[in-house]
Amino acid sequence: MDQAEIMDVAYDAVWTLLKVTGPLMLIALGVGLIIALFQALTQIQEMTLTFVPKILVIFIALLVLLPYMMTELTEFMGRMVDHFIGLPN
């Protein structure tokens, strides 16, 4: 493998990572902003108020997005296997 092939594999891996984790991170960011706004408006500073809703929403989002995530990871693994099979010995 030369440097160009290594960079292609690394680029594909990072892009797949962003596509798989990005939606969950954006959902967590949105829920965190909503909770922070709610806390600022009501001046409620309860620590569990920040964690419990975020955990529940992330869990539900994970259940909904799991088929998409598995498809992306399966396609990535297929590309990697095809790439490694094509390498000369």
DADAGI-V976752 format. One record per pair of residues at least 24 apart in sequence whose C-alpha atoms are under 7 Angstrom apart, sorted by the first residue. I is the first residue (numbers start at 1). J is the second residue. If there is no record, write none. Layout:
# DADAGI-V976752
i=<I | I>
j=<J | J>
This chain:
# DADAGI-V976752
i=<16 | 20 | 20 | 24 | 24 | 28 | 28>
j=<72 | 69 | 72 | 58 | 61 | 54 | 58>
